[in-house]
Amino acid sequence: MKSFARVTKLSNIGGRADYITNEKKQEAILAKSEVVDWKPYQNFERANQRTATANNEGREMIIALPNEWSQLPPAELHVRANTIAQTAVGKATDLQWAVHWNHARSNLHIHVIFSERQREKDAGRWDRDIYLTEDGKVARRKADRAKNPDGTDKPPVHRKGEEKGGFTAKDKTYTTKSWLADTKERLKQTFTERWGVNIEKPDYLHQYHEGKGREAPAIRHKNEVIKSVNGRLKDLASVGFSVEKNALPPIRANMKNRYLLVPFLKDGQPQLRRCRTAEEAVDFLHQTKADWSARFDTFRQQPSFSFTAVLEAQRGYYEALFAMKDKRKPLDQSVVTAPERFQTAVDEFLTAKARERALKSVSEGYKGLKGILHGAEKKEAVADYEIARRTADRLGEKVAEQLFFNTPYQRSQFISFPLDCDGKPSSETVEKCREKKSELEVKARTAIENARPDTALKPSPERLEARRSDFVAQMAKCPIEQREALRELLRGNLDGLKNGNSITDKLTKAEVEQFVRRNLPTPAEVQRQQEKEQSRNSRKKERGRGYGE
């Protein structure tokens, strides 16, 4: 599967969510998540708009999926798609997704729509009227407030006592330059480690999104040209031509100016022809097809010019060697489920504490004359309260065991008084539990990243020896004049291999690269070695002649 992930901003998150999940607008929806009510998000963004430009309401990420996943049972596809969506966004809430085929049913993909904000359970209320300046910033002084044409103050955007929006500030992570690259790497690792999906090296030139508008046929025509050009670039790379250095820079530079460069052969040497339109490029591809095919079909029929078997042998050797070096342990599910179990424990504790408070109020209602007149009821109410108190304390101890307190007094206060006067969790309780849950979530993510996947090869000395021998045999078939090109291809292939553990990857790649240098010396290295041998033999003869005299 080729890796693909693209992110765009959304100015109408609700409309886009409806579009990707609407059966009438999409031809083939294979799976989708629960519907999210995006109206509160939209209202919040519009109410907090500070400039003439509308706020960005969310983002959408489109991620390629293996086409074979379309054959999975619906429940399994749903689980995998949900995992991909949460891995991409980095959270499990405030997102919605749908799995689609493209129009030609050649590209299975998932749309993930998400907000850069998160819901807040207890957002609080404004403690004063909030006015804005003419620039849309919060006015700190009365004189800074924005004015109406008649000179009066514009009304406040928030009034004292009103509930706050109920959303956190936007997560700035999504605006950093490294976020998309890191996300692609996380997705690649998830595909490889969890489901054994082989991520292919991307094409040299990307194709354009066709869509369904008037330009779709023209874009499709252009994509056909790009597909053919990618094929020719692969042919050139297969015979040792440095595509990245000699072909891609001019091709990409011309594409920015809407020109297409098509590789062709002149006197047996690769050249580039500039075409102004896709039609011109198609015509030129047809004109040069016979010459190109005759040359490269010959190369493909000659094992000495086809390095596929050597590249596959290197991959096999790398995987077997990695398995021997990999010291990771299987995933500890208790670490993964710890955040959810902790949150459940907190919810049970707070619910029990609320029940304790309610029963205490009931038992205290029997004080005085009422208790004397209703002795049996009072006794039952007090007993119920004591049971609720002991239950709440027991659940509180369970939560407190996972938290850090500076003093025993702080611990007892947490267990005894986690609620405010209004019956809601106190800010200290919420913050302390939130920090602990975040810590557990970090540990869970780290455990997932560092765990040995179920699909990973088990270490086997026999397998390692067999694959090492196969790798040596495949390299031995390469003619000496092609070794330099093969070394370059092997180096690029090795850079693309990754099994999830960076340290083990680095050690394995270093050993494989050293193994290649020993078993596949280039002509220059062979010559240097021969010169060293000749020099060494000459010195031995000189010493032998001296002894004889």
Backbone torsions as a table, in degrees:
resi	resn	phi	psi	omega
1	MET	NA	137.3	175.9
2	LYS	-83.6	137.9	-179.3
3	SER	-78.3	136.1	177.0
4	PHE	-154.2	131.0	174.5
5	ALA	-152.8	127.0	-178.5
6	ARG	-133.4	140.7	-179.1
7	VAL	-120.2	137.6	175.5
8	THR	-134.0	154.6	175.9
9	LYS	-83.2	152.4	-179.5
10	LEU	-121.0	124.6	175.9
11	SER	-93.0	-12.6	177.5
12	ASN	-140.4	82.8	-172.5
13	ILE	-67.4	-35.9	179.5
14	GLY	-66.3	-43.4	179.4
15	GLY	-64.2	-40.1	-179.9
16	ARG	-67.9	-40.4	178.8
17	ALA	-61.7	-40.1	177.7
18	ASP	-65.3	-38.6	-177.3
19	TYR	-64.2	-44.4	-174.8
20	ILE	-77.0	-15.8	-177.4
21	THR	-111.9	0.9	-176.7
22	ASN	-85.3	116.5	-178.5
23	GLU	-61.2	-27.6	-178.4
24	LYS	-76.0	-24.1	-176.9
25	LYS	-99.9	-19.1	-179.2
26	GLN	-115.7	137.2	-174.4
27	GLU	-75.4	-37.3	-174.2
28	ALA	-144.3	94.3	174.5
29	ILE	-99.5	114.7	-176.0
30	LEU	-88.8	-29.0	179.8
31	ALA	-161.5	153.2	176.9
32	LYS	-155.7	156.3	-178.3
33	SER	-84.1	178.8	174.1
34	GLU	-63.7	147.4	180.0
35	VAL	-71.2	137.1	176.0
36	VAL	-105.3	135.2	175.1
37	ASP	-80.4	101.8	-176.5
38	TRP	-85.6	-3.3	-176.2
39	LYS	-59.2	-46.0	178.3
40	PRO	-60.0	-35.6	178.7
41	TYR	-65.1	-45.3	180.0
42	GLN	-63.6	-44.1	179.8
43	ASN	-62.2	-39.7	-179.7
44	PHE	-64.5	-44.2	-179.7
45	GLU	-63.5	-41.6	-178.5
46	ARG	-70.5	-35.1	178.9
47	ALA	-71.2	-24.5	-178.1
48	ASN	-107.3	21.0	176.5
49	GLN	-69.6	126.8	-174.3
50	ARG	-106.8	-12.9	-178.3
51	THR	-131.2	-179.4	178.7
52	ALA	-70.1	-20.9	179.0
53	THR	-83.9	131.1	-179.5
54	ALA	-63.4	145.1	178.0
55	ASN	-64.5	148.8	170.8
56	ASN	-72.0	119.5	-174.1
57	GLU	-84.9	-16.4	-179.2
58	GLY	173.1	-168.5	179.2
59	ARG	-138.0	158.1	177.1
60	GLU	-128.5	132.6	175.9
61	MET	-118.0	131.3	175.6
62	ILE	-108.9	125.7	-174.1
63	ILE	-126.7	131.1	177.4
64	ALA	-70.9	141.3	176.3
65	LEU	-120.8	155.0	176.0
66	PRO	-61.6	132.2	179.3
67	ASN	-58.8	-28.4	-178.9
68	GLU	-64.7	-21.2	-179.7
69	TRP	-65.2	-17.7	178.5
70	SER	-65.0	-18.8	-179.7
71	GLN	-91.3	-3.2	-179.2
72	LEU	-70.0	153.7	170.9
73	PRO	-58.4	144.3	-176.6
74	PRO	-52.4	-41.0	-178.5
75	ALA	-64.6	-41.6	179.5
76	GLU	-66.8	-42.1	177.3
77	LEU	-61.0	-40.1	179.9
78	HIS	-62.2	-44.3	-179.6
79	VAL	-63.4	-45.3	-178.7
80	ARG	-66.1	-43.3	179.9
81	ALA	-62.6	-39.9	179.1
82	ASN	-64.9	-38.7	177.1
83	THR	-63.5	-43.8	179.0
84	ILE	-62.0	-44.4	-178.7
85	ALA	-61.4	-46.1	-178.2
86	GLN	-70.2	-34.6	176.5
87	THR	-64.9	-41.3	-178.2
88	ALA	-66.5	-45.6	-173.8
89	VAL	-84.7	-27.6	-179.7
90	GLY	85.2	16.1	177.4
91	LYS	-158.4	166.8	-175.9
92	ALA	-108.7	-2.0	-177.9
93	THR	-120.1	170.4	175.5
94	ASP	57.7	38.7	178.0
95	LEU	-146.1	158.2	179.2
96	GLN	-145.7	143.0	-176.6
97	TRP	-141.7	162.4	175.4
98	ALA	-152.5	141.5	179.2
99	VAL	-101.6	126.6	-175.8
100	HIS	-126.2	156.3	156.2
101	TRP	-89.8	153.6	168.2
102	ASN	-78.6	178.7	-174.4
103	HIS	-59.2	-39.8	-177.5
104	ALA	-86.3	-0.5	-177.7
105	ARG	56.2	40.0	178.2
106	SER	-114.6	-3.5	-173.9
107	ASN	-145.4	101.4	175.5
108	LEU	-81.7	135.5	-177.1
109	HIS	-153.0	165.4	179.2
110	ILE	-122.3	135.1	172.3
111	HIS	-97.5	126.5	176.9
112	VAL	-119.7	117.0	178.6
113	ILE	-106.5	132.6	-178.0
114	PHE	-149.4	157.4	175.5
115	SER	-96.0	147.8	176.1
116	GLU	-80.4	-3.5	178.0
117	ARG	-108.6	171.0	172.8
118	GLN	-131.4	153.5	177.1
119	ARG	-67.6	145.1	173.0
120	GLU	-112.0	129.1	-178.9
121	LYS	-68.5	-39.8	-178.8
122	ASP	-127.9	87.0	-174.5
123	ALA	-79.1	-20.6	-178.9
124	GLY	84.1	-175.1	-179.1
125	ARG	-126.5	155.8	178.5
126	TRP	-70.5	133.1	-178.8
127	ASP	-92.2	1.3	176.9
128	ARG	-162.5	166.5	174.3
129	ASP	-70.0	138.0	-179.4
130	ILE	-111.2	117.8	177.7
131	TYR	-108.6	158.2	177.5
132	LEU	-113.0	157.5	173.1
133	THR	-85.7	178.0	177.6
134	GLU	-63.5	-23.8	179.8
135	ASP	-87.7	1.3	179.5
136	GLY	86.0	9.2	178.0
137	LYS	-94.7	163.5	179.4
138	VAL	-69.2	128.6	-179.5
139	ALA	-79.3	121.1	-180.0
140	ARG	-86.0	-25.5	179.6
141	ARG	-124.5	157.2	-179.7
142	LYS	-61.9	-35.9	-177.9
143	ALA	-68.2	-19.0	-177.5
144	ASP	-86.7	-5.8	-174.6
145	ARG	-66.7	145.1	176.6
146	ALA	-65.3	145.1	-174.4
147	LYS	-112.5	150.2	168.7
148	ASN	-77.8	167.2	178.0
149	PRO	-56.5	-28.7	-179.4
150	ASP	-86.1	4.1	176.2
151	GLY	94.2	-8.3	178.5
152	THR	-80.1	159.3	179.1
153	ASP	-68.2	139.6	171.2
154	LYS	-68.9	149.5	-176.8
155	PRO	-63.4	154.6	179.4
156	PRO	-66.8	149.5	177.1
157	VAL	-79.7	-22.7	175.3
158	HIS	-138.6	135.6	179.2
159	ARG	-104.5	151.8	-179.7
160	LYS	-57.0	132.6	179.5
161	GLY	93.4	-17.5	178.1
162	GLU	-69.5	148.3	174.9
163	GLU	-67.8	140.4	175.5
164	LYS	-70.1	169.0	-170.5
165	GLY	-59.1	-24.5	-179.2
166	GLY	86.9	14.5	-179.3
167	PHE	-130.1	148.6	175.3
168	THR	-75.3	171.2	172.2
169	ALA	-67.6	159.3	179.4
170	LYS	-64.4	137.4	177.8
171	ASP	-73.8	114.2	-176.0
172	LYS	-70.9	-11.1	178.5
173	THR	-56.2	-37.6	-175.1
174	TYR	-70.7	-10.2	-179.7
175	THR	-103.1	-3.7	-179.3
176	THR	-76.3	153.8	-178.5
177	LYS	-67.2	-30.4	-174.4
178	SER	-84.7	-12.1	-172.6
179	TRP	-61.4	-47.9	-176.9
180	LEU	-64.3	-42.1	179.4
181	ALA	-63.4	-42.6	178.3
182	ASP	-64.5	-38.9	179.7
183	THR	-64.3	-43.4	178.3
184	LYS	-60.5	-39.0	-179.9
185	GLU	-67.9	-40.4	177.3
186	ARG	-63.0	-42.3	179.7
187	LEU	-64.3	-44.2	179.3
188	LYS	-59.6	-43.2	179.9
189	GLN	-65.0	-40.7	179.5
190	THR	-64.6	-46.8	178.4
191	PHE	-57.9	-45.0	-174.2
192	THR	-71.8	-47.3	-171.4
193	GLU	-80.8	-39.0	-175.2
194	ARG	-82.8	-34.7	-173.1
195	TRP	-127.6	4.3	176.3
196	GLY	65.1	27.9	179.9
197	VAL	-77.3	129.1	179.0
198	ASN	-85.6	113.4	179.9
199	ILE	-87.5	113.5	-179.2
200	GLU	-76.0	156.5	173.7
201	LYS	-65.1	132.1	-176.6
202	PRO	-64.1	157.0	176.5
203	ASP	-61.3	158.4	179.4
204	TYR	-63.1	-41.0	-178.0
205	LEU	-119.5	133.9	-179.9
206	HIS	-82.3	149.5	174.9
207	GLN	-91.1	162.3	-175.1
208	TYR	-98.0	150.4	177.9
209	HIS	-69.4	125.2	-175.2
210	GLU	-77.8	-42.3	-178.1
211	GLY	68.4	-161.9	-177.6
212	LYS	-128.3	12.3	-177.6
213	GLY	-83.8	-169.5	-178.2
214	ARG	-66.3	-26.9	-177.4
215	GLU	-82.7	-4.5	-175.0
216	ALA	-55.8	-46.4	179.6
217	PRO	-61.0	-40.9	179.7
218	ALA	-65.9	-40.3	179.1
219	ILE	-66.3	-39.3	178.2
220	ARG	-62.3	-39.9	178.7
221	HIS	-63.1	-43.0	179.6
222	LYS	-66.2	-39.1	179.3
223	ASN	-64.3	-33.8	177.1
224	GLU	-63.7	-38.7	177.2
225	VAL	-65.2	-46.2	-179.1
226	ILE	-61.2	-39.3	178.1
227	LYS	-61.6	-42.6	178.9
228	SER	-67.0	-40.5	178.8
229	VAL	-63.8	-42.0	177.1
230	ASN	-58.9	-40.1	178.5
231	GLY	-62.3	-41.6	179.4
232	ARG	-69.4	-36.0	177.8
233	LEU	-64.7	-37.5	176.5
234	LYS	-64.9	-39.3	177.0
235	ASP	-60.2	-43.8	-179.9
236	LEU	-64.3	-41.8	179.9
237	ALA	-64.4	-32.1	-177.5
238	SER	-67.3	-18.3	179.0
239	VAL	-109.8	18.4	173.2
240	GLY	92.0	2.7	178.5
241	PHE	-71.4	134.7	-178.5
242	SER	-81.2	88.7	-176.9
243	VAL	-65.1	-46.2	-177.0
244	GLU	-61.1	-33.6	-175.7
245	LYS	-88.3	-41.3	-169.7
246	ASN	-105.1	-20.2	-175.4
247	ALA	-113.7	-44.9	-173.5
248	LEU	-63.4	-43.5	-178.4
249	PRO	-55.3	-50.4	179.2
250	PRO	-67.8	-34.5	179.9
251	ILE	-64.0	-46.8	-178.5
252	ARG	-67.8	-37.7	178.6
253	ALA	-62.5	-40.3	179.5
254	ASN	-72.0	-33.3	179.0
255	MET	-64.7	-31.0	175.7
256	LYS	-63.3	-29.5	178.1
257	ASN	-96.6	16.0	175.4
258	ARG	70.4	22.0	173.6
259	TYR	-103.6	153.1	177.0
260	LEU	-115.5	129.0	176.4
261	LEU	-103.1	127.8	-177.5
262	VAL	-113.1	124.0	176.3
263	PRO	-69.5	141.5	173.9
264	PHE	-151.1	174.5	-178.0
265	LEU	-110.9	134.3	175.3
266	LYS	-131.8	117.6	-175.3
267	ASP	55.0	34.8	177.2
268	GLY	82.4	-2.1	-177.7
269	GLN	-109.0	141.7	180.0
270	PRO	-67.1	135.5	176.9
271	GLN	-134.4	167.7	178.7
272	LEU	-122.9	131.8	179.1
273	ARG	-111.4	127.2	180.0
274	ARG	-86.8	129.6	179.1
275	CYS	-120.2	137.4	-176.9
276	ARG	-80.9	-27.1	-177.5
277	THR	-133.9	163.8	176.8
278	ALA	-65.0	-36.3	179.3
279	GLU	-62.2	-43.3	178.3
280	GLU	-63.4	-39.5	179.7
281	ALA	-65.5	-40.5	178.9
282	VAL	-62.5	-43.8	178.7
283	ASP	-60.3	-43.3	-178.2
284	PHE	-68.3	-36.4	176.8
285	LEU	-61.2	-41.1	178.2
286	HIS	-65.7	-39.9	-178.6
287	GLN	-63.9	-36.2	-174.6
288	THR	-100.4	2.1	-175.3
289	LYS	-62.2	-45.6	-176.1
290	ALA	-62.0	-47.2	-179.2
291	ASP	-63.2	-43.1	-179.1
292	TRP	-64.8	-46.9	-178.3
293	SER	-63.3	-41.5	-179.4
294	ALA	-59.5	-41.0	-177.9
295	ARG	-71.9	-49.6	-172.3
296	PHE	-85.4	-22.4	171.6
297	ASP	-64.1	-36.3	176.6
298	THR	-63.9	-43.6	178.7
299	PHE	-60.9	-42.7	-176.6
300	ARG	-66.1	-29.8	-179.2
301	GLN	-78.9	-13.2	-179.1
302	GLN	-101.6	115.6	-178.9
303	PRO	-54.4	-32.2	-177.2
304	SER	-65.1	-22.7	-179.6
305	PHE	-103.3	1.5	178.8
306	SER	-112.6	114.5	-174.7
307	PHE	-99.9	8.6	-175.8
308	THR	-58.4	-45.1	-178.0
309	ALA	-63.1	-37.1	179.7
310	VAL	-67.9	-41.7	179.5
311	LEU	-63.6	-41.2	178.1
312	GLU	-66.1	-37.8	178.6
313	ALA	-65.2	-38.7	177.3
314	GLN	-64.2	-42.6	178.1
315	ARG	-59.5	-44.1	179.7
316	GLY	-63.3	-42.2	178.8
317	TYR	-65.2	-42.3	179.0
318	TYR	-59.8	-46.4	-177.2
319	GLU	-65.2	-41.4	179.3
320	ALA	-66.9	-40.7	179.0
321	LEU	-68.3	-39.9	178.2
322	PHE	-60.9	-42.2	-179.8
323	ALA	-60.7	-35.8	179.0
324	MET	-71.1	-31.4	-176.8
325	LYS	-91.3	-17.7	-173.2
326	ASP	-70.8	117.7	-178.9
327	LYS	-104.0	7.7	-179.5
328	ARG	-66.5	154.7	178.2
329	LYS	-107.5	159.3	178.0
330	PRO	-58.4	157.2	-177.2
331	LEU	-64.0	128.7	175.8
332	ASP	-85.4	104.4	-176.0
333	GLN	-63.5	-26.8	180.0
334	SER	-65.0	-31.9	177.2
335	VAL	-72.0	-37.8	-179.0
336	VAL	-66.7	-40.0	-177.3
337	THR	-87.8	-2.3	-177.1
338	ALA	-58.1	-44.9	179.3
339	PRO	-59.3	-42.2	-179.4
340	GLU	-67.6	-41.3	179.4
341	ARG	-65.8	-38.0	178.0
342	PHE	-64.8	-44.7	179.5
343	GLN	-62.4	-38.6	177.4
344	THR	-63.5	-42.0	178.7
345	ALA	-63.2	-41.4	178.5
346	VAL	-63.8	-45.2	-179.8
347	ASP	-61.8	-42.4	179.0
348	GLU	-64.2	-40.3	179.4
349	PHE	-63.7	-48.4	-178.1
350	LEU	-67.0	-36.4	176.4
351	THR	-64.8	-43.0	178.3
352	ALA	-64.5	-36.7	-179.9
353	LYS	-68.1	-38.1	176.9
354	ALA	-65.2	-38.9	177.5
355	ARG	-66.2	-41.1	177.5
356	GLU	-58.1	-45.0	-179.2
357	ARG	-62.9	-42.0	-179.3
358	ALA	-64.8	-43.0	-179.5
359	LEU	-70.8	-30.2	176.0
360	LYS	-64.5	-41.8	178.1
361	SER	-62.0	-38.7	178.6
362	VAL	-65.8	-45.1	-178.0
363	SER	-65.9	-37.0	179.4
364	GLU	-69.9	-18.3	177.2
365	GLY	-69.4	-13.3	179.9
366	TYR	-95.0	13.3	177.6
367	LYS	-69.4	152.4	175.4
368	GLY	75.6	-143.3	-173.6
369	LEU	-63.3	-37.3	-179.4
370	LYS	-60.9	-37.6	179.0
371	GLY	-68.4	-34.1	178.8
372	ILE	-69.0	-41.4	-177.0
373	LEU	-75.1	-26.8	-177.6
374	HIS	-124.1	61.3	-175.4
375	GLY	-61.2	-42.7	-178.3
376	ALA	-65.1	-44.3	179.1
377	GLU	-63.3	-39.2	179.1
378	LYS	-63.0	-43.8	-179.0
379	LYS	-61.9	-42.2	179.4
380	GLU	-66.0	-40.8	180.0
381	ALA	-65.1	-41.4	179.5
382	VAL	-65.8	-39.9	179.1
383	ALA	-64.5	-43.0	178.2
384	ASP	-61.3	-40.9	179.9
385	TYR	-64.1	-43.0	-178.8
386	GLU	-63.7	-39.8	177.5
387	ILE	-63.8	-44.0	179.8
388	ALA	-64.0	-38.2	-179.5
389	ARG	-66.2	-44.5	179.9
390	ARG	-65.4	-39.4	178.1
391	THR	-62.8	-45.0	-180.0
392	ALA	-64.4	-40.8	179.4
393	ASP	-64.9	-39.4	179.1
394	ARG	-64.0	-44.2	178.1
395	LEU	-67.8	-34.3	177.1
396	GLY	-65.6	-39.2	176.6
397	GLU	-62.3	-38.4	179.6
398	LYS	-61.7	-40.2	178.2
399	VAL	-73.6	-43.8	-175.9
400	ALA	-62.9	-28.1	178.7
401	GLU	-59.8	-25.3	-177.2
402	GLN	-95.9	-3.7	-177.3
403	LEU	-107.8	162.7	178.3
404	PHE	-107.7	132.3	177.2
405	PHE	-128.7	141.5	-179.6
406	ASN	-71.0	-32.6	-176.8
407	THR	-138.0	157.8	174.3
408	PRO	-60.5	-30.8	179.6
409	TYR	-63.6	-43.1	178.1
410	GLN	-60.8	-38.1	179.7
411	ARG	-64.7	-46.6	-179.3
412	SER	-65.8	-35.1	177.6
413	GLN	-65.6	-38.8	178.5
414	PHE	-62.6	-42.6	-178.0
415	ILE	-72.2	-37.7	-174.5
416	SER	-83.7	-35.8	-172.9
417	PHE	-132.2	65.5	178.8
418	PRO	-82.3	-10.2	-175.5
419	LEU	-109.2	150.5	173.0
420	ASP	-78.8	179.2	179.6
421	CYS	-62.2	-29.9	-178.6
422	ASP	-84.6	4.5	177.2
423	GLY	88.4	-1.5	178.6
424	LYS	-92.1	155.2	177.5
425	PRO	-57.9	135.9	179.2
426	SER	-66.9	157.3	-179.2
427	SER	-61.1	-35.3	178.8
428	GLU	-65.4	-41.4	179.0
429	THR	-64.0	-46.5	-179.2
430	VAL	-60.2	-46.7	-176.6
431	GLU	-66.1	-41.7	-178.4
432	LYS	-65.5	-41.8	179.5
433	CYS	-70.8	-36.1	179.0
434	ARG	-64.6	-43.1	178.9
435	GLU	-61.9	-42.4	-179.5
436	LYS	-66.0	-41.8	179.6
437	LYS	-64.1	-40.5	177.4
438	SER	-61.2	-41.0	178.2
439	GLU	-62.2	-42.5	179.1
440	LEU	-67.2	-36.4	178.4
441	GLU	-65.5	-39.0	177.0
442	VAL	-63.0	-43.8	178.7
443	LYS	-63.1	-37.9	179.7
444	ALA	-65.4	-44.3	178.9
445	ARG	-63.4	-41.0	179.1
446	THR	-63.5	-41.0	179.4
447	ALA	-63.3	-41.0	179.1
448	ILE	-64.7	-42.7	-178.3
449	GLU	-66.0	-35.1	-173.1
450	ASN	-99.9	0.1	-178.0
451	ALA	-79.1	153.7	175.3
452	ARG	-80.7	119.9	-177.2
453	PRO	-64.3	153.7	177.4
454	ASP	-64.0	-28.6	-177.4
455	THR	-85.0	-3.2	-176.3
456	ALA	-67.9	147.0	177.1
457	LEU	-65.0	141.3	173.7
458	LYS	-81.2	144.6	-180.0
459	PRO	-62.2	135.0	-179.0
460	SER	-149.6	110.4	177.5
461	PRO	-59.9	-35.2	-179.9
462	GLU	-65.3	-44.0	178.6
463	ARG	-63.1	-42.1	-179.5
464	LEU	-60.5	-44.8	-178.8
465	GLU	-65.8	-40.5	-179.7
466	ALA	-64.4	-43.0	-178.5
467	ARG	-73.9	-30.4	175.3
468	ARG	-65.3	-44.5	179.6
469	SER	-63.4	-40.9	179.0
470	ASP	-64.4	-40.2	179.5
471	PHE	-63.1	-44.3	178.7
472	VAL	-62.2	-43.0	-178.8
473	ALA	-64.3	-39.7	179.8
474	GLN	-68.6	-40.0	178.7
475	MET	-66.0	-33.1	-178.4
476	ALA	-66.0	-21.3	-179.9
477	LYS	-76.3	-13.8	-175.6
478	CYS	-79.4	125.4	176.0
479	PRO	-60.7	151.5	-175.1
480	ILE	-62.1	-31.6	-178.6
481	GLU	-73.1	-13.7	179.8
482	GLN	-102.2	0.3	-173.5
483	ARG	-66.2	-38.4	-179.2
484	GLU	-63.0	-42.6	177.8
485	ALA	-64.8	-41.0	179.8
486	LEU	-65.7	-40.2	177.8
487	ARG	-58.4	-41.5	179.6
488	GLU	-64.0	-42.9	178.9
489	LEU	-65.7	-41.6	179.1
490	LEU	-63.7	-37.8	178.6
491	ARG	-64.7	-44.2	177.9
492	GLY	-65.3	-39.8	178.0
493	ASN	-64.1	-39.2	-179.5
494	LEU	-66.6	-38.2	178.7
495	ASP	-61.6	-30.3	-178.0
496	GLY	-83.2	-8.3	-179.5
497	LEU	-85.2	135.9	179.0
498	LYS	-158.6	130.7	-179.3
499	ASN	-116.1	15.3	169.5
500	GLY	105.7	-29.1	-179.3
501	ASN	-106.1	111.5	-170.5
502	SER	-62.9	-40.4	-177.8
503	ILE	-67.1	-48.8	179.2
504	THR	-64.3	-38.4	176.3
505	ASP	-57.0	-47.2	-176.9
506	LYS	-63.4	-45.0	-179.9
507	LEU	-65.0	-41.6	-179.2
508	THR	-65.4	-45.4	-179.2
509	LYS	-62.8	-39.7	179.5
510	ALA	-62.3	-41.1	-179.5
511	GLU	-69.7	-39.6	178.6
512	VAL	-64.6	-43.4	-179.3
513	GLU	-62.9	-40.9	177.7
514	GLN	-65.7	-37.8	178.3
515	PHE	-63.2	-39.9	178.8
516	VAL	-65.2	-43.6	-179.6
517	ARG	-60.9	-37.7	-179.4
518	ARG	-70.6	-38.9	-172.6
519	ASN	-97.4	-8.5	-178.9
520	LEU	-136.9	62.9	-179.9
521	PRO	-68.5	142.1	178.1
522	THR	-77.3	165.3	178.2
523	PRO	-54.3	-40.1	-179.8
524	ALA	-64.6	-41.0	179.7
525	GLU	-68.1	-38.1	177.3
526	VAL	-62.7	-42.5	-179.8
527	GLN	-63.8	-43.5	178.9
528	ARG	-62.6	-39.2	179.5
529	GLN	-65.7	-40.6	178.4
530	GLN	-64.2	-40.8	178.5
531	GLU	-63.7	-38.6	177.8
532	LYS	-64.5	-42.2	179.7
533	GLU	-63.2	-43.4	178.9
534	GLN	-62.5	-42.5	179.5
535	SER	-64.3	-40.9	179.9
536	ARG	-65.4	-42.6	179.7
537	ASN	-65.8	-37.0	178.9
538	SER	-63.4	-42.1	179.8
539	ARG	-64.8	-37.4	178.8
540	LYS	-64.3	-41.6	179.3
541	LYS	-63.9	-41.0	179.5
542	GLU	-61.6	-43.7	179.6
543	ARG	-65.8	-38.5	179.8
544	GLY	-65.3	-38.5	179.5
545	ARG	-65.9	-36.2	-179.9
546	GLY	-66.6	-40.3	179.6
547	TYR	-65.0	-37.6	-177.7
548	GLY	-65.4	-33.9	-178.1
549	GLU	-74.6	NA	NA
